[in-house]
């Protein structure tokens, strides 16, 4: 069971996995000049103070993004330089110990070009108000509503291309199959869209039913990226999973190379596996 409020988990190893995957997907789509419609179905907060009460209660960032930040000089892939700039952005003074961590809305907003459009959904009243406050001076459309239904109402977008992040809290077991059904319906409305689904790997393995539902659906071309801790905790997440529908070319190779550097640096003791959950044909 995870806490609905992401502040308890902000900057942990799963955020590293999820946000590198998101960063690469959007940057690869942006290799072409045509506009991308970006959607975030469960935005949470745009920025997390890692010294705040909730992150300090779990300390998960200390074993995630903070360890990676401390090892940043050891990582050689050229794309890391842009990741560090995003982390050391206007809301974070950086330094030797990273104080603030951007949530997925901030990753989208910082990466978006003038021609791109970004919409974020958040149903939780406190989180959605924080998003509204953050978005006042930014080109972000914040919608205080359920992201599953809100996304489907917004599709297909007017822009020629689409990237959607779907990462509900999975606080209730129905979220897994609701996520699968949302992906299927979204794909039927916009078959060329790129859909990135994050899920936790927990002892009950409820994510397996979600993957089976996608495999039994008409949806094709789904990459599966798993990032598992070598020494998982007795309780909580043993790993992090991503499902990517219509993956941009090079995504898998870049994920493998960047996460392998993370492992080799000793920052996060986790191993990855990328394969097809659903092949093209």
SVG drawing of the C-alpha trace seen along z (x, -y; Angstrom):
<svg xmlns="http://www.w3.org/2000/svg" viewBox="-15 -35 48 47">
<polyline fill="none" stroke="black" stroke-width="0.4" points="0.0,0.0 1.3,-3.4 0.3,-6.8 -1.8,-8.9 0.3,-11.9 3.4,-11.6 5.4,-13.8 6.2,-10.7 7.9,-9.1 9.2,-12.1 12.7,-11.5 12.9,-7.8 14.4,-5.3 11.0,-4.8 10.9,-8.5 14.3,-8.3 13.1,-5.5 9.8,-7.2 11.2,-10.6 14.2,-9.4 11.6,-7.4 9.4,-10.5 12.3,-12.8 13.6,-10.5 10.1,-9.9 9.4,-13.7 12.9,-14.6 12.8,-11.9 9.3,-13.1 10.7,-16.6 13.3,-15.7 10.6,-16.6 9.3,-20.2 5.5,-19.3 3.7,-20.1 3.2,-17.5 0.1,-17.5 1.2,-16.4 -1.0,-15.1 -0.3,-14.1 -3.3,-12.2 -2.2,-12.3 0.0,-15.3 0.5,-15.6 2.7,-18.6 5.0,-20.4 7.9,-20.6 8.8,-18.7 10.9,-20.0 13.0,-17.0 13.6,-18.5 9.8,-18.7 8.0,-16.7 6.6,-14.1 9.8,-13.3 11.8,-13.2 9.3,-10.7 10.3,-8.0 13.7,-9.2 13.2,-7.6 14.9,-10.5 18.1,-9.9 18.4,-6.5 17.2,-7.8 17.7,-11.1 20.0,-12.5 22.5,-9.6 22.3,-10.0 22.9,-13.8 26.0,-13.1 27.4,-10.8 26.5,-13.1 30.2,-13.7 30.6,-10.0 27.9,-9.8 29.1,-10.3 26.1,-10.1 25.6,-13.5 21.9,-13.6 22.7,-13.7 23.7,-17.3 20.2,-18.3 18.7,-16.2 21.0,-18.1 19.8,-21.4 16.2,-20.3 16.9,-19.4 18.8,-22.5 16.1,-24.7 14.3,-27.9 12.7,-26.1 15.8,-24.4 19.1,-26.0 20.9,-22.6 24.2,-22.5 25.9,-19.5 22.7,-18.2 19.6,-18.5 16.8,-20.3 13.9,-20.4 12.8,-17.7 10.5,-18.5 7.3,-16.4 6.2,-15.2 4.3,-18.5 7.6,-20.4 9.4,-18.0 6.7,-18.5 6.6,-22.2 10.4,-22.7 10.8,-20.5 7.8,-21.8 8.6,-24.0 6.5,-26.9 4.4,-24.8 3.7,-22.1 0.7,-22.1 0.6,-20.6 -2.5,-19.6 -2.3,-18.2 -5.1,-16.6 -5.2,-16.3 -8.3,-15.3 -7.0,-15.8 -8.1,-19.3 -4.9,-20.2 -2.6,-19.0 -4.6,-20.6 -4.6,-23.9 -0.8,-23.8 -0.7,-23.0 -2.9,-26.0 -0.7,-28.3 2.4,-27.0 0.9,-27.3 -0.2,-30.9 2.9,-32.2 3.3,-29.2 1.8,-27.8 0.0,-24.9 -3.6,-23.9 -4.4,-22.5 -7.7,-20.6 -9.0,-19.6 -10.7,-16.4 -10.2,-12.7 -7.4,-12.2 -8.7,-8.9 -12.0,-10.4 -10.4,-13.8 -7.9,-12.3 -10.5,-10.4 -12.6,-13.5 -9.6,-15.4 -8.7,-12.9 -7.9,-13.1 -5.9,-16.3 -5.7,-19.0 -1.8,-18.6 -0.4,-16.0 1.4,-14.1 0.6,-13.0 2.5,-12.0 0.6,-10.9 1.9,-10.0 -0.5,-7.8 0.7,-7.2 -2.1,-6.9 -1.3,-6.3 -2.5,-2.6 -3.9,-3.2 -6.9,-1.1 -6.6,2.2 -9.0,1.1 -6.4,-1.5 -4.5,1.3 -7.4,2.4 -8.7,-1.2 -5.3,-2.2 -5.4,0.7 -8.9,-0.2 -8.0,-3.9 -4.9,-3.1 -7.1,-0.9 -9.8,-3.5 -7.2,-6.3 -5.4,-4.2 -8.7,-3.6 -9.2,-7.4 -5.6,-8.2 -3.7,-5.2 -0.5,-7.0 -0.2,-8.5 2.6,-7.6 1.3,-6.4 3.7,-6.0 2.3,-4.1 4.1,-3.9 3.3,-1.2 4.9,0.0 6.2,3.6 4.7,4.7 4.5,8.1 0.9,8.7 2.0,8.3 -1.3,6.7 0.4,5.1 0.4,8.5 -3.4,8.4 -3.0,4.9 -0.3,6.2 -2.4,9.3 -5.4,7.0 -3.3,5.0 -1.9,8.1 -5.5,9.3 -6.5,6.0 -6.1,4.6 -3.2,2.4 0.1,3.2 3.8,2.1 4.1,1.9 7.6,1.9 8.0,3.0 10.8,1.6 11.3,3.0 13.7,1.5 14.1,3.8 16.0,3.2 18.7,5.8 17.9,5.7 14.2,4.9 12.6,3.7 10.5,6.1 7.5,3.8 6.9,1.4 8.2,1.3 10.5,4.0 10.8,2.2 9.3,-0.2 7.7,0.6 7.0,-1.4 4.8,-0.4 5.4,-2.5 2.9,-2.3 4.3,-3.3 7.8,-3.8 9.9,-6.4 12.8,-4.8 16.0,-4.8 14.0,-5.0 14.9,-1.5 18.6,-1.8 18.9,-5.2 17.1,-3.9 19.4,-0.9 22.6,-3.0 21.6,-5.7 20.3,-3.3 23.3,-1.1 25.5,-4.1 23.3,-4.7 24.0,-1.1 27.7,-1.3 28.1,-4.5 26.7,-2.8 24.1,-5.4 21.1,-3.1 21.5,0.7 18.9,1.8 18.8,3.8 16.7,3.2 15.1,5.3 13.5,4.0 11.5,6.2 8.2,6.3 5.0,6.7 3.1,6.6 5.0,6.8 4.1,4.9 2.4,7.8"/>
</svg>
